[in-house]
Amino acid sequence: VNSAPPVTAAFVRAGVREKADAHTLEEGRKVFLNRCIACHALPDIRHYDSGRIPRIVGWMGPRANLNAEQHQALLKYLLTVKATAASE
Amino acid sequence: MPKITTILSLFLAALCAETALGGSRRFTYVYEVTTSPPGDIEFENWVTWKTHKPDDHAFDQVEFRHELEFGITEKFQMAVYVADWNYHHGMSAGESGFTLNGSAIELIYNFTNPVSDPIGLAAYQEFKAGYRFFESESKFLAQKNLGRFVVAYNATLEAEWEGEGLEEREGEFQQSLGLSYEINPHVLVGAEFVHEIAFPEWSETEPDKFFAGPNISVRRDKWWATLTALAQVTREGDEPDFQVRTIFGFSF
């Protein structure tokens, strides 16, 4: 669960930089927890380069049958995870 | 021995193919609680080779299953076993030859998540029908993902009716446990353990049977393959001493 931090008030504030609201971040976390584990262990996104995250989501999203909304939500959630780690 | 060589060769060839990512099963005897994403359609082919019973050293049976799996909702998946059939040989298998066992429908509903909840839970129900044969199989599935480790447990109750008027009845309780470690997203290794107790006519209890062995799973872009080799730990005369199951899945 450390790889998928909950959407707290501080997390939502960090998400503003990614133009994400609380609902989008919750949806992104849900996608991360439910879809990604079908194929692999959840990676620790905090250690990933920000520029690499959209490429990975773009590559794996179709395999997980993500629609455009889920794709965006997941991407914003992961970028917010990265942003919160960078600001700590 | 040539059969093992062939299976291993196919598996190693698969390992060397293109690298990408795909969804798959970590185990072949144990079910996981996660379900296919909505809209996903997958074709799975099962091959199980059973050989050498303590009471029938010449016994050989190869079982085949062709399954179409559909992700219906975020938590519900359905599968159709288009055909289960086998080739058998040996004294205890009767005349050598092919047998069509029937077709089945399988439903899995996921209740909780194996990562974010204390334990992942799901329910499984299968109905199988064939010539003078009907079977109901209910499973309780539990799983916990701890980083790259996954532990999964299944408890299964199986009821079978056979014969002209389906008058022959048999029950079976099965438990299975799977342990898996993800070396990288493409290769996973682990072990599976199976415990079975049969209840002929629901009135007698046959001796316990235990099987255990290692497994390996490979995932690629549109396909995956998992192989488990089980040895009988007990010495029940009518059970195979050795069995190998491979499931090859392809996503459309």
Interface residues (C-beta under 8 A of the other chain):
Chain A: V1 A4 L33 N34 R35 I37 A38 C39 H40 A41 L42 W59 M60 R63 A64 N65 L66
Chain B: A20 L21 G22 G23 S24 T34 T35 S36 P37 P38 G39 D40 G71 E74 N113 P114 V115 S116 N145 G147 R148 E182 P185 R219 D221 S251
